Amino acid sequence: MRILIINGPNLDILGKREPKIYGTTTLSDIEKRLKKKFPKVKLEFYQSNSEGPIIDALHTALDGSVNGVVLNPGAFTHYSYAIRDAAAAVKVPVIEVHLSNVDAREEFRRVSVTAPVCKGVIAGFGVRGYELAVELIINQD
């Protein structure tokens, strides 16, 4: 079992960025926690603040070498049709994850252009959202 976990812009500064919203857990902490919780799963982590490299990372899932993708597109969620199209091309489940409850925040955050091409969306459960997404991919029907 191999799962690709892709994080978008500003997630590299978790722990420093708006801790009242995102907490003090860093992206490295999330990766360590997932590796510890799922030791038998090959988890591959990727983060970029740029749209093109995220699209390239999604393209790596096209060859069938992964069983699923956990995608936190960050702010690209709301306007990147290019990331949406790349996620739509992936044949394995793509699960969109957000640390905060985007529907309880600013209005512009309530629209996801990527969600319609994902198997599902998990939002508002902090780090647990990543764990839930991995569990869903592991136990997919």
Stockholm file with secondary structure:
# STOCKHOLM 1.0

chainA/1-141         MRILIINGPNLDILGKREPKIYGTTTLSDIEKRLKKKFPKVKLEFYQSNSEGPIIDALHTALDGSVNGVVLNPGAFTHYSYAIRDAAAAVKVPVIEVHLSNVDAREEFRRVSVTAPVCKGVIAGFGVRGYELAVELIINQD
#=GR chainA/1-141 SS CEEEEEECTTGGGTTTSCHHHHCSCCHHHHHHHHHHHCTTSEEEEEECSSHHHHHHHHHGGGGSCCSEEEEECGGGGGTCHHHHHHHHHCCSCEEEEESSCGGGSCGGGGCCSSGGGSSEEEESSTTHHHHHHHHHHHTCC
#=GC SS_cons         CEEEEEECTTGGGTTTSCHHHHCSCCHHHHHHHHHHHCTTSEEEEEECSSHHHHHHHHHGGGGSCCSEEEEECGGGGGTCHHHHHHHHHCCSCEEEEESSCGGGSCGGGGCCSSGGGSSEEEESSTTHHHHHHHHHHHTCC
//
